[in-house]
Amino acid sequence: MRGLFLVMEGPDGSGKTTQINLLKEYLSQNGYECMITREPGGTEIGEKIRKIILNPQYKEMSPVTEMLLYAASRAQLISEVIGPALEEGKIVLSDRFVDSSIVYQGIGRNLGISTVTAVNAPGIGIYRPDGIFFIDISEEEGIKRKKEQKKLDRMEQESIDFHHMVSEGYRKVLSGRSDVMKIDGSQSIEVIHKKIRNQVNVLLENRWKK
């Protein structure tokens, strides 16, 4: 039986990384074989691409180049890590997936949702998330959190207007979808984790029944 593919989505600073680590700990404690990966990155090739995409020195990078680099990293991740792990029956937890590109490049960079979707389709192939957890926070709060944590990367250094488009883009793209659970990111870490954990238990129960 194919494994379970779960994705954390949300604007910069939404707390995805914290929640994905808590979820892995919970699943591991309950005997599930799971792994965490991230976008861009997750493979040797992908991590090299990540350094290029997020380097603040490359402010001249065109939106199309940015889109293609994200798609290339994602294609390698599917081929080398996510696909094989799912075929082995593992649970894959990904920090971002294709909806991030649809929002950041398709909407934020104004390249169009259909363009980004088409560019990513060959690399994704048959693999789609079984569940997506969208942690929703305001762009102001997200960037404030990032500034408190570390030096901002190239994407995080974008204007507040760009981050506003990203936040609104997420709400537009992920709204009303059966595979998406929207969570208020202003809640405590513990409350958010409990909501995610409960929904994952439902997904696991449904998969087991199949």
Stockholm file with secondary structure:
# STOCKHOLM 1.0

chainA/1-210         MRGLFLVMEGPDGSGKTTQINLLKEYLSQNGYECMITREPGGTEIGEKIRKIILNPQYKEMSPVTEMLLYAASRAQLISEVIGPALEEGKIVLSDRFVDSSIVYQGIGRNLGISTVTAVNAPGIGIYRPDGIFFIDISEEEGIKRKKEQKKLDRMEQESIDFHHMVSEGYRKVLSGRSDVMKIDGSQSIEVIHKKIRNQVNVLLENRWKK
#=GR chainA/1-210 SS CCCEEEEEECSTTSSHHHHHHHHHHHHHHTTCCEEEEESSCSSHHHHHHHHHHHCTTCTTCCHHHHHHHHHHHHHHHIIIIIHHHHHTTCEEEEECCHHHHIIIIIIISCSCHHHHHHHHHHHHTTCCCSEEEEEECCHHHHHHHHHHHSCCCTTTTSCHHHHHHHHHHHHHHHTTCTTEEEEETTSCHHHHHHHHHHHHHHHHHHHHHC
#=GC SS_cons         CCCEEEEEECSTTSSHHHHHHHHHHHHHHTTCCEEEEESSCSSHHHHHHHHHHHCTTCTTCCHHHHHHHHHHHHHHHIIIIIHHHHHTTCEEEEECCHHHHIIIIIIISCSCHHHHHHHHHHHHTTCCCSEEEEEECCHHHHHHHHHHHSCCCTTTTSCHHHHHHHHHHHHHHHTTCTTEEEEETTSCHHHHHHHHHHHHHHHHHHHHHC
//
